[in-house]
Amino acid sequence: MREALEKVPGVHSAEVIFADQEARVAYDAEKTSIADLVAAVEAAGYRAWDAASEKRGGERPAGEEPGSAGSEVPGGASGG
């Protein structure tokens, strides 16, 4: 998954913690978006959602429950 994220244009680095079902990504928000990151993770065969959006009141995709298999791709981790 890390390799898939790092191939996205604008991504500076990615750290994946499978035990926590989390990915931390430093990226240039002018070159990529959370949707691009989620798409890259899903293309690599994992389920993904924007954990930062969820914490701001957004919703998980249908069928995703807290603690279920999947990977978080937190927003707001843009780097410069």
N, C-alpha and C positions, 0 to 999 in steps of 0.2 A: 504494500500500500504506500509506503514512504516513497518508493521510486515513482509510482504513478503520480503522486502529489507533486514531487519535485520536477516532473516533466511539464507541468502546467506553466505557461508563460507568466512571469511575474512572481513565481514562488521563489523565495530566498532559501527557505529550509523547512523541513517537516520532521516532526518527531511523533512516532506512533507508539502508544502504550496499550497493547492489546488487553492486558489485565484490567485496565480501567475503561476499555472500549472508547478510547479517546485519541485524537490526533491534534497536535498543536502545530499550527502552520504560520510561518512569517511570510507575508506576501505584500506585493505592491497593489493596493486597491485600485490604482489607475489602470493596471494591466490585466487584472483578473477579478473574479467575484466569488462569493460564497457558492453560488450556483455552479460555477466552473469547478470548484474544489469538490463539491458533492458529486458532480458528474464524473470526475476522475476517479473518485473512490468507488462509485457504483460500477464504472467500467472495469475496475480491477476485481470486481466480484463481491464487494462488500456493500452492506446497507449503510446509508449515511444520512445525517440531518444536521441542521445548523443549531448547535447547542446554545449558542449565545442568543439566538432569536427565541428559542424555547424559554430561556431564562427571562426574556423581556416580555413574555406573554404569548409567544408564538406557539404553534402546535407541532407535535411529532407527526410524521407521516402515518397514515392509517395502519393500524396493526403494531405500531412500535410502542412498547410499554417501557417505563423506567426499568433498567436492569436487563432488558432483552438484548439479544445479540445484535450488534450493530456498531458503528463507529461514529463518534461525534467529531464534527469539524467546526470548532468554535470560531466565531467571527470576531472581529475587532483585534485580530492578531497581526494586523498589517505592519509591515516594517518599512523603513525608509532608507 
